Amino acid sequence: MDTVLNYLITYAPAIGMAFIFYFLVYRPGKNEESRRKKMLSGLHKGNRVVTIGGIFGEIQDIKDNVISLKIADKVIIQVSRAAIQKNLSQGKDELGMNDELRLNEKEAGLDK
């Protein structure tokens, strides 16, 4: 019995740390990674997106990992699919816009 208790006392902190690491670091990271992968695979032409660098635009074309974004009239840039931070077209209201998009377009003077 003493041997089992000694093993438990010796290895319990390591096992506890493993559980803490799994639930506080690894699992949330995997959930975020799967959510991001789902968002990137669900992008299509016409979506309003924001890049990691803070550029707002509308997707004009998608070819493999290159996305063409219209950021202003007659201004189209190409970015990597991985550079897309958020799809603003998700969670639209009855007017077809979400609150964050409406605020950012108003600040930029793009609201109509």
C-alpha positions as CSV (number, residue, x, y, z in Angstrom):
1,M,0.0,0.0,0.0
2,D,2.9,2.4,0.8
3,T,4.3,1.8,-2.7
4,V,1.0,2.8,-4.4
5,L,0.7,5.9,-2.2
6,N,4.3,6.9,-3.0
7,Y,3.7,6.5,-6.8
8,L,0.5,8.5,-6.5
9,I,2.3,11.3,-4.5
10,T,5.2,11.2,-7.0
11,Y,3.1,11.3,-10.3
12,A,-0.1,13.1,-9.3
13,P,1.4,16.6,-9.9
14,A,2.6,15.6,-13.4
15,I,-0.8,14.0,-14.2
16,G,-2.6,17.1,-12.9
17,M,-0.4,19.3,-15.0
18,A,-1.2,17.2,-18.1
19,F,-5.0,17.6,-17.5
20,I,-4.6,21.4,-16.9
21,F,-2.5,21.7,-20.1
22,Y,-5.1,19.7,-22.1
23,F,-8.2,21.6,-20.9
24,L,-6.7,25.1,-20.8
25,V,-4.3,25.1,-23.8
26,Y,-4.6,22.3,-26.2
27,R,-8.4,21.8,-26.4
28,P,-9.3,25.5,-26.9
29,G,-6.6,25.8,-29.5
30,K,-8.0,22.8,-31.5
31,N,-11.5,24.3,-31.3
32,E,-10.3,27.6,-32.6
33,E,-8.3,25.9,-35.4
34,S,-11.3,23.9,-36.5
35,R,-13.6,27.0,-36.4
36,R,-11.1,28.9,-38.5
37,K,-10.7,26.1,-41.0
38,K,-14.5,25.9,-41.4
39,M,-14.7,29.7,-41.9
40,L,-12.0,29.7,-44.5
41,S,-13.5,26.7,-46.4
42,G,-16.9,28.4,-46.4
43,L,-15.7,31.6,-48.1
44,H,-17.3,32.4,-51.5
45,K,-17.7,35.2,-54.0
46,G,-19.5,38.2,-52.6
47,N,-18.6,37.7,-49.0
48,R,-17.4,40.8,-47.0
49,V,-14.2,40.0,-45.2
50,V,-11.5,41.6,-43.1
51,T,-7.8,40.6,-43.4
52,I,-5.4,40.1,-40.6
53,G,-3.9,43.4,-41.6
54,G,-7.2,45.2,-41.2
55,I,-8.2,45.6,-44.9
56,F,-11.9,45.4,-45.5
57,G,-13.1,44.1,-48.9
58,E,-15.5,42.0,-50.9
59,I,-14.4,38.7,-52.4
60,Q,-14.4,38.9,-56.2
61,D,-12.6,35.6,-57.0
62,I,-11.2,32.6,-55.3
63,K,-8.5,30.4,-56.9
64,D,-6.9,27.8,-54.6
65,N,-5.2,29.8,-51.9
66,V,-5.4,33.2,-53.6
67,I,-8.4,35.5,-53.0
68,S,-9.1,38.6,-55.0
69,L,-10.6,41.4,-52.8
70,K,-12.3,44.5,-54.0
71,I,-11.4,47.2,-51.5
72,A,-12.6,50.2,-53.4
73,D,-14.0,51.1,-56.9
74,K,-11.6,49.7,-59.5
75,V,-9.2,48.5,-56.8
76,I,-8.7,44.7,-56.5
77,I,-5.9,43.2,-54.5
78,Q,-4.9,39.6,-54.1
79,V,-4.3,38.0,-50.7
80,S,-3.7,34.6,-49.3
81,R,-6.7,32.7,-48.1
82,A,-4.8,32.4,-44.7
83,A,-4.8,36.2,-44.5
84,I,-8.5,36.4,-44.0
85,Q,-9.3,37.0,-40.3
86,K,-13.1,37.2,-40.3
87,N,-16.0,36.7,-42.6
88,L,-18.3,39.7,-42.0
89,S,-21.1,38.3,-44.1
90,Q,-21.9,35.7,-41.5
91,G,-24.6,36.7,-39.0
92,K,-26.3,39.2,-41.2
93,D,-29.4,41.1,-40.0
94,E,-32.5,41.7,-42.1
95,L,-30.8,44.4,-44.1
96,G,-28.0,42.0,-45.0
97,M,-25.3,43.6,-42.8
98,N,-24.0,42.8,-39.4
99,D,-23.4,45.5,-36.8
100,E,-19.6,45.4,-37.0
101,L,-19.6,45.9,-40.8
102,R,-22.1,48.7,-40.5
103,L,-19.9,50.5,-37.9
104,N,-16.7,50.1,-39.8
105,E,-18.2,51.2,-43.1
106,K,-19.7,54.3,-41.4
107,E,-16.3,55.2,-39.9
108,A,-14.7,54.8,-43.3
109,G,-17.3,56.9,-45.0
110,L,-18.5,54.0,-47.1
111,D,-22.1,53.8,-45.9
112,K,-24.7,54.7,-48.4
